Amino acid sequence: MRKLSLAALGTVAVIALAGCAGSGGGSTSDSSAEVRVWLVGTDTPDAARDYLKKTFEKENPGSTLVIEEQQWTGLVDKYTTALSGSDAPDVVEIGNTQAAAFTSAGAFTDLTDKFDDLGGDDLLPGFVEAGTYDKKFFAAPYYSGARVVFYTPQIASAGVPTTLDEYVANGEAMHSADSTVSGIYAPGRDWYNVLPYVWENGGFVAEQDGDTWKAGFSSAGGIKGLTQMQTVYEKASAAPKDGDETNAQVPFCEGKVGYLSAPSWFAGSLATAADDPTAPGCPDTFGKDATAFALPGMTEGKAAAAFAGGSNIAIPTKAKHQDLAYDALKILVSPEYQKIMAENGLIPGLVSAASALPDDAVTKAAAEAAAASKLTPAAPKWADVEASNVLQDSFVKIAQGGDVDQIAKELDAKIEEILNS
């Protein structure tokens, strides 16, 4: 969910990054230093953050570790500046869909010869692929999270649907006449949750044909999926048509949501104390009995192909403290750390740590969804597509009642222009 790009970096920055790719930047032998780790959003639990800091400082006497939390919104511009400048952080979290742009730009230190030391075959395969470029390993798996549909029986009287068509029909039935309750909470800029409709109806995002990328939102299946999505926007959702998925727990906790598709770790947002000053949850009201199911597909009994979110973790080539950064990276993918991530409902980057996942309905739904999940195209310039906001802008137009065929054609043209430039 998240990006950097060759185009965004600019020619001079790309040359500078490529020139030091794999070699590391700055000092690599500091016995004491302040190591800066950039984690994005609030998905990493406090217990994991505490373990990282305490373990690192215990293993590296005299050095300190500082976690600097970033936000997904605007992250591209911040990474563009930071990773090509003299004040690069030492370790960074990056969304799995952004990794190809960073690795192909030479932004990360080559970890190929450390693959086995970091977990080897125990690393989550799909995210190893996301962190690999030109047969070299640059970014280790951090965590994954399948998207599932959250609901509470207090509001979702329609229950659990068995097909995508039934899911949409239930959403329409639960949508209140005064549009205060969303049968399906679907803000227009939440592009992640549009993809299952496209995939399930036989469409595709983009596919490679030789050296050329072809976009598929205007394919027959793509049009059918986007049309179904427009039905959700118009007849099942009261979410802002130009809004995004940020703080989706707010309407859920207000009792204004029937179904809400979100990463499995959204359960943690609902469990957060109601008086939390930054992102209050509702553990004693609508979050108390909240549960989830895998979004159903077009065929009864099969989960939909939902988008698989998650992150990789890497060391910028221009990080000042390469050896200490690697010490921190090893902790981030260690069995102990990854177990903490799993205990908090995140699918760990270390496969063996999955045994620590909670035995509850949300986790079971996530496992079912993960088995059918898909990623965005593994194109070096896919992050440019995300950074351009063309997906978000197009889906907002569809949510506002625009012509699906025309919007899809224009969207495909823009995607192809970016991917093939």
PAZANU-414854 format. One record per residue (C-alpha): x, y, z. Coordinates in pm, whole numbers. Layout:
% PAZANU-414854
[[X,Y,Z]];
...
END
This chain:
% PAZANU-414854
[[0,0,0]];
[[295,277,-66]];
[[564,412,-285]];
[[882,565,-420]];
[[993,579,-780]];
[[1265,646,-1029]];
[[1064,932,-1172]];
[[985,1074,-830]];
[[1347,1054,-720]];
[[1471,1253,-1015]];
[[1769,1183,-1240]];
[[2038,1320,-1012]];
[[1909,1137,-707]];
[[1873,811,-898]];
[[2232,829,-1021]];
[[2352,902,-669]];
[[2159,611,-525]];
[[2257,371,-799]];
[[2619,464,-753]];
[[2618,338,-395]];
[[2373,52,-431]];
[[2484,-248,-228]];
[[2783,-73,-79]];
[[2617,119,200]];
[[2671,482,291]];
[[2850,650,577]];
[[3021,481,869]];
[[2973,107,924]];
[[3188,64,1233]];
[[3042,299,1495]];
[[3057,151,1844]];
[[2806,408,1963]];
[[2547,599,1766]];
[[2183,693,1745]];
[[2015,450,1508]];
[[1695,577,1351]];
[[1423,331,1251]];
[[1129,453,1045]];
[[809,258,1105]];
[[497,363,919]];
[[156,403,1078]];
[[40,242,1400]];
[[32,-123,1286]];
[[350,-219,1474]];
[[233,-284,1833]];
[[394,-110,2130]];
[[519,-442,2266]];
[[722,-499,1949]];
[[859,-146,1952]];
[[969,-183,2312]];
[[1133,-518,2239]];
[[1323,-372,1945]];
[[1461,-79,2141]];
[[1553,-273,2456]];
[[1710,-566,2270]];
[[1910,-345,2036]];
[[2048,-125,2314]];
[[2133,-432,2524]];
[[2321,-592,2235]];
[[2491,-265,2137]];
[[2605,-91,2458]];
[[2652,281,2411]];
[[2419,304,2112]];
[[2056,412,2121]];
[[1767,325,1892]];
[[1500,579,1810]];
[[1174,485,1637]];
[[1039,765,1420]];
[[681,698,1318]];
[[585,808,967]];
[[245,831,798]];
[[147,654,477]];
[[-3,977,345]];
[[271,1183,183]];
[[532,914,246]];
[[657,916,-113]];
[[779,1272,-99]];
[[938,1224,242]];
[[1121,906,136]];
[[1229,1067,-189]];
[[1406,1342,-1]];
[[1536,1135,290]];
[[1677,839,99]];
[[1866,1051,-151]];
[[2004,1298,104]];
[[2274,1302,368]];
[[2036,1246,660]];
[[1886,912,562]];
[[1735,697,839]];
[[1912,369,921]];
[[1624,125,875]];
[[1296,185,694]];
[[963,9,664]];
[[818,12,314]];
[[488,-114,176]];
[[514,-430,-27]];
[[374,-260,-337]];
[[644,9,-322]];
[[944,-218,-288]];
[[1016,-266,-659]];
[[1053,109,-711]];
[[1298,144,-423]];
[[1507,-160,-509]];
[[1523,-79,-879]];
[[1637,274,-793]];
[[1927,145,-584]];
[[1783,294,-267]];
[[1854,-9,-44]];
[[2163,-196,68]];
[[2209,-536,-97]];
[[2133,-811,158]];
[[2171,-1108,-76]];
[[2463,-1264,112]];
[[2271,-1222,439]];
[[1953,-1392,322]];
[[2008,-1711,523]];
[[2116,-1515,831]];
[[1788,-1324,818]];
[[1572,-1636,801]];
[[1626,-1784,456]];
[[1352,-2021,351]];
[[1154,-1934,665]];
[[1084,-1586,527]];
[[738,-1521,380]];
[[786,-1615,11]];
[[563,-1354,-152]];
[[730,-1075,40]];
[[1076,-1211,-38]];
[[978,-1171,-402]];
[[855,-817,-332]];
[[1193,-730,-179]];
[[1400,-887,-456]];
[[1513,-714,-774]];
[[1735,-842,-1053]];
[[1792,-1161,-849]];
[[1928,-962,-554]];
[[1764,-944,-211]];
[[1719,-592,-71]];
[[1417,-582,162]];
[[1317,-848,416]];
[[954,-940,485]];
[[816,-754,787]];
[[449,-852,813]];
[[145,-925,601]];
[[-220,-874,662]];
[[-503,-1012,456]];
[[-815,-800,417]];
[[-1126,-937,584]];
[[-1475,-801,638]];
[[-1542,-678,990]];
[[-1892,-659,1132]];
[[-2079,-664,1459]];
[[-2407,-858,1499]];
[[-2549,-545,1664]];
[[-2555,-373,1325]];
[[-2500,-637,1055]];
[[-2834,-812,1085]];
[[-2788,-962,738]];
[[-2524,-1202,869]];
[[-2244,-1364,667]];
[[-2296,-1381,288]];
[[-2178,-1673,75]];
[[-2107,-1491,-255]];
[[-1993,-1145,-360]];
[[-2332,-1073,-516]];
[[-2502,-1161,-188]];
[[-2251,-944,-2]];
[[-2347,-643,-215]];
[[-2719,-720,-181]];
[[-2685,-745,198]];
[[-2502,-414,199]];
[[-2784,-248,8]];
[[-3041,-392,250]];
[[-2853,-265,556]];
[[-2795,82,412]];
[[-3020,323,599]];
[[-3271,538,414]];
[[-3120,854,563]];
[[-2768,743,461]];
[[-2632,755,816]];
[[-2549,382,822]];
[[-2329,221,558]];
[[-2432,-131,471]];
[[-2082,-150,321]];
[[-1838,120,426]];
[[-1667,222,100]];
[[-1499,565,80]];
[[-1411,659,-277]];
[[-1033,689,-233]];
[[-996,343,-75]];
[[-862,177,-392]];
[[-749,-140,-214]];
[[-1108,-253,-168]];
[[-1200,-192,-532]];
[[-956,-455,-659]];
[[-1152,-766,-546]];
[[-1453,-656,-752]];
[[-1232,-622,-1059]];
[[-1050,-952,-1004]];
[[-1363,-1151,-917]];
[[-1542,-1031,-1229]];
[[-1255,-1141,-1453]];
[[-1071,-812,-1488]];
[[-710,-732,-1408]];
[[-500,-437,-1296]];
[[-202,-461,-1533]];
[[-20,-747,-1704]];
[[312,-762,-1884]];
[[321,-854,-2251]];
[[686,-878,-2350]];
[[840,-547,-2255]];
[[505,-368,-2243]];
[[251,-336,-1964]];
[[-121,-344,-2045]];
[[-379,-219,-1795]];
[[-709,-402,-1755]];
[[-966,-184,-1580]];
[[-1136,-125,-1917]];
[[-1144,-498,-2001]];
[[-1486,-664,-1999]];
[[-1426,-803,-1651]];
[[-1282,-475,-1529]];
[[-1591,-282,-1642]];
[[-1820,-538,-1481]];
[[-1630,-514,-1153]];
[[-1620,-135,-1150]];
[[-1992,-123,-1229]];
[[-2062,-348,-933]];
[[-1840,-123,-721]];
[[-2041,180,-834]];
[[-2354,3,-710]];
[[-2188,-27,-368]];
[[-2096,341,-368]];
[[-2446,453,-466]];
[[-2671,206,-287]];
[[-2478,54,5]];
[[-2230,312,134]];
[[-2269,634,328]];
[[-1891,687,346]];
[[-1752,1011,200]];
[[-1725,966,-177]];
[[-1399,1159,-172]];
[[-1277,1011,158]];
[[-1016,744,231]];
[[-985,449,468]];
[[-805,644,744]];
[[-961,603,1091]];
[[-1235,373,965]];
[[-1282,259,1325]];
[[-1458,591,1398]];
[[-1780,522,1202]];
[[-1763,154,1303]];
[[-1747,253,1671]];
[[-2035,494,1620]];
[[-2255,205,1507]];
[[-2275,337,1152]];
[[-2129,38,966]];
[[-2267,-298,861]];
[[-1968,-444,673]];
[[-1619,-294,664]];
[[-1333,-450,465]];
[[-995,-382,626]];
[[-663,-553,705]];
[[-686,-813,979]];
[[-495,-589,1219]];
[[-795,-351,1219]];
[[-913,-564,1512]];
[[-645,-390,1718]];
[[-791,-51,1631]];
[[-1130,-159,1763]];
[[-969,-294,2080]];
[[-791,32,2157]];
[[-926,219,2459]];
[[-1215,453,2387]];
[[-1028,740,2549]];
[[-708,690,2348]];
[[-603,1042,2241]];
[[-483,949,1893]];
[[-700,666,1758]];
[[-980,573,2000]];
[[-1149,235,1964]];
[[-1461,86,2118]];
[[-1371,-230,2314]];
[[-1676,-203,2537]];
[[-1941,-124,2275]];
[[-1946,-207,1904]];
[[-1593,-345,1912]];
[[-1673,-588,2190]];
[[-1850,-845,1975]];
[[-1690,-749,1644]];
[[-1578,-1039,1429]];
[[-1488,-1094,1063]];
[[-1524,-1318,760]];
[[-1327,-1351,438]];
[[-1483,-1151,156]];
[[-1672,-1411,-51]];
[[-1599,-1455,-419]];
[[-1833,-1501,-713]];
[[-1842,-1876,-648]];
[[-2015,-1990,-330]];
[[-1772,-2131,-76]];
[[-1464,-1958,-218]];
[[-1299,-1646,-82]];
[[-1252,-1348,-311]];
[[-911,-1251,-441]];
[[-854,-961,-203]];
[[-553,-734,-193]];
[[-272,-853,37]];
[[-124,-562,229]];
[[188,-557,439]];
[[541,-431,454]];
[[908,-505,397]];
[[1200,-371,597]];
[[1530,-246,452]];
[[1850,-48,508]];
[[1894,264,293]];
[[2221,270,100]];
[[2289,614,244]];
[[2229,516,607]];
[[2522,633,819]];
[[2542,327,1047]];
[[2525,22,822]];
[[2645,-240,1073]];
[[2422,-112,1352]];
[[2133,-85,1109]];
[[2181,-451,1022]];
[[2178,-540,1392]];
[[1839,-366,1417]];
[[1713,-537,1102]];
[[1804,-880,1241]];
[[1595,-810,1550]];
[[1300,-700,1336]];
[[1294,-1039,1159]];
[[1397,-1249,1459]];
[[1167,-1525,1589]];
[[1113,-1340,1916]];
[[1011,-1014,1751]];
[[801,-1178,1483]];
[[619,-1377,1750]];
[[510,-1050,1910]];
[[380,-932,1573]];
[[187,-1257,1530]];
[[38,-1240,1879]];
[[-108,-904,1780]];
[[-279,-1047,1472]];
[[-22,-955,1207]];
[[76,-1234,969]];
[[449,-1251,1047]];
[[727,-1215,793]];
[[882,-1526,945]];
[[663,-1823,852]];
[[742,-2029,1163]];
[[618,-1746,1386]];
[[266,-1793,1250]];
[[210,-2051,1525]];
[[171,-1755,1762]];
[[-128,-1611,1575]];
[[-444,-1590,1790]];
[[-695,-1869,1755]];
[[-997,-1650,1688]];
[[-1250,-1578,1414]];
[[-1063,-1279,1273]];
[[-739,-1472,1237]];
[[-915,-1769,1080]];
[[-1086,-1535,832]];
[[-749,-1374,757]];
[[-594,-1713,688]];
[[-875,-1796,445]];
[[-844,-1457,276]];
[[-464,-1480,258]];
[[-487,-1809,71]];
[[-681,-1635,-208]];
[[-515,-1294,-194]];
[[-330,-1116,-475]];
[[-71,-840,-503]];
[[-52,-544,-737]];
[[169,-580,-1048]];
[[539,-635,-978]];
[[638,-350,-1207]];
[[931,-124,-1113]];
[[713,179,-1186]];
[[398,54,-1013]];
[[478,282,-720]];
[[458,572,-964]];
[[100,470,-1035]];
[[19,485,-666]];
[[207,812,-621]];
[[13,973,-906]];
[[-319,920,-721]];
[[-473,818,-1052]];
[[-641,517,-890]];
[[-791,720,-608]];
[[-904,1002,-836]];
[[-1066,761,-1081]];
[[-1258,571,-816]];
[[-1380,895,-660]];
[[-1526,984,-1000]];
[[-1699,645,-1013]];
[[-1829,694,-659]];
[[-1969,1030,-765]];
[[-2166,865,-1047]];
[[-1932,914,-1341]];
[[-1937,706,-1659]];
[[-1758,381,-1573]];
[[-1650,294,-1929]];
[[-1495,634,-1995]];
[[-1326,654,-1654]];
[[-1183,302,-1693]];
[[-1041,380,-2040]];
[[-878,699,-1914]];
[[-742,516,-1609]];
[[-587,241,-1822]];
[[-427,496,-2053]];
[[-267,675,-1759]];
[[-145,351,-1600]];
[[9,232,-1926]];
[[175,568,-1982]];
[[340,547,-1638]];
[[440,180,-1649]];
[[579,196,-2001]];
[[759,530,-1983]];
END
